C-alpha cells in the first residue's frame, strides 16, 4: 500500500466515524467515554492524529451496531442494521419471492 492509499483509507475512516456518530446523535465526548476511552479520544481520531487499535475498531463497530465490513461501505445510505436484518430475511425466501423483491428494490432505487 502506498502513502496515497493509506491517507485515503484514513480519510474514509474519519468520514465514516463522523457520519455514524452524527447519525447516532452522540457527541465525541459521549462516544469516547462509552467506549471506555479518555474524553478526547474520538476527537483525536477525527482530527487524524490517531487511528484506533484493531480491538477498539471492533468496539466502535459494536457501538454503532454495524458489521466491520459495513463501516467502510460508503454506498450504504440507510441504516446498516436494518439492511443486515433485511438481508438475513432474504435467505428464507423462494426464488420467485426474491424476483419480486428485486423488482421492488430496482423500482425504489430509481426514485
C-alpha positions, 0 to 999 in steps of 0.5 A: 500500500502506498502513502496515497492509499493509506491517507485515503483509507484514513480519510474514509475512516474519519468520514465514516466515524463522523457520519455514524456518530452524527447519525447516532446523535452522540457527541465525541465526548459521549462516544469516547467515554462509552467506549471506555476511552479518555474524553478526547479520544474520538476527537483525536481520531477525527482530527487524524492524529490517531487511528484506533487499535484493531480491538477498539475498531471492533468496539466502535463497530459494536457501538454503532451496531454495524458489521466491520465490513459495513463501516467502510461501505460508503454506498450504504445510505440507510441504516446498516442494521436494518439492511443486515436484518433485511438481508438475513430475511432474504435467505428464507425466501423462494426464488420467485419471492426474491424476483419480486423483491428485486423488482421492488428494490430496482423500482425504489432505487430509481426514485 
